[in-house]
Amino acid sequence: MGKLYQIIICLICAGNAMRAQVPDSLSKPENYIRVNYDNDFFSATDRYYTQGIQVQFIHRIMRYSPFSYALISLGKGSRNYYGLNLEQDCFTPKSIRYDTINYLERPFAATAFFSHFLVSLDAKRKHILQTQLDLGVLGPCARCEDEQKAIHKALVNIRPLGWEAQIAEDYIINYRVKYEKALLYSRYAELMANGALRVGTLYTDGSLGINFRAGWMNPYFNNLGIEKNAGRRFQLYVFFKANARAVGYNATMQGGLIHTNSIFTIPDKDISRLVYDGTAGVHLVIRRVQLEYSRSYITPEFVRGVDHGWGRVAVVVCF
């Protein structure tokens, strides 16, 4: 844990140094509210990553949050979007019909955290740097058990069993860095490569990936998708993302790093150290509103696991 905190402190210091040397974006960025809802119901399953809710608020005022000093800008000439993200993610084994522990399966787990993030764009050089600090909780206090039981009751579905053995409570302190660079950039098609690193008590991993878009759209590196006073008022495009991730630690399966008293966790030797995932979807933008639907797929995350899929519905409003 000592090395983890040293890494986070170094990143914060680097962000402070860069902030002192360069001014903020020369142009005022747009403000956004984004709501994402993930559920494996869209894939006709009820297992593993079963539900996720994210609410994002992107506004210039977030630049003045004390947590913004942990974030890193691309520097002079960049367009910087500061935001706050509230997120809850829920995980279950392959079956929720048994009140006994299946030691060959994934444990129940719940996370809830807020994130302060910065998306720094450089349209001229066509690259993006995203940095994000996550703070929150893992375990029963994230309330996934109550939420899933309430949803199943409202839908007159089976009562989920087994949450009593979920991953024990712990703290979430995570830092994420992602860098994207254009490979192919034309009016109707774009291809970007990216690399990402996460370090902390929730996830420690690194990934490489691609992001492809095609259709009628604003340039990827100009903004976050919607331009208030310029650009296309109508956009319609499809996208495809693929990633390969090297996994160091996943607390939703292996338990917390600070409190190690979970009833059941997956042993280190059974964690899949190389995981692939892909997402395909469609975006529709009409004036200042964006709608998105996508489907995601991921290869098995532990030795006896199976592949998994889920869907996402997202609504974005620019103001």
HUSUL-V704242 format. One record per backbone hydrogen bond with DSSP energy under -1.0 kcal/mol. CO is the residue of the C=O (numbers start at 1). NH is the residue of the N-H. If there is no record, write none. Layout:
# HUSUL-V704242
co: {CO,CO}
nh: {NH,NH}
This chain:
# HUSUL-V704242
co: {1,2,3,4,5,6,7,8,9,10,11,12,13,14,15,16,17,18,31,32,33,34,35,36,37,38,39,39,40,40,41,48,48,50,51,52,53,54,55,56,57,58,59,60,61,62,65,66,67,68,75,79,81,82,83,84,85,86,87,88,89,90,90,91,92,96,102,108,109,110,111,112,113,114,115,116,117,118,119,120,121,122,122,126,127,128,129,130,131,132,133,134,135,136,137,138,139,140,143,144,145,146,147,148,149,150,151,152,153,162,163,170,172,173,174,175,176,177,178,179,180,181,184,188,189,190,191,191,192,193,194,195,196,197,198,199,202,204,204,205,206,207,208,209,210,211,212,213,214,216,219,233,235,236,237,238,239,240,241,242,243,244,245,246,249,250,250,251,253,267,268,270,273,275,276,277,278,279,280,281,282,283,284,285,286,288,289,290,291,292,293,294,295,296,297,298,301,302,308,310,311,312,313,314,315,316,317}
nh: {5,6,7,8,9,10,11,12,13,14,15,16,17,18,19,20,21,22,319,58,317,56,315,54,313,52,42,311,43,45,44,50,92,40,90,38,88,36,86,34,84,32,62,63,64,65,68,69,70,71,78,121,119,59,117,57,115,55,113,53,111,50,51,109,48,161,105,167,91,139,89,137,87,135,85,133,83,131,81,129,79,126,127,182,122,180,120,178,118,176,116,174,114,172,112,170,142,143,147,148,149,150,151,152,153,154,155,157,156,165,166,138,136,201,134,199,132,197,130,195,128,193,191,215,186,213,183,184,211,181,209,179,207,177,205,175,251,248,249,198,246,196,244,194,242,192,240,190,238,236,222,287,285,216,283,214,281,212,279,210,277,208,275,206,204,253,254,255,266,270,271,303,247,245,299,243,297,241,295,239,293,237,291,235,289,318,286,316,284,314,282,312,280,310,278,308,272,305,298,296,39,294,37,292,35,290,33}
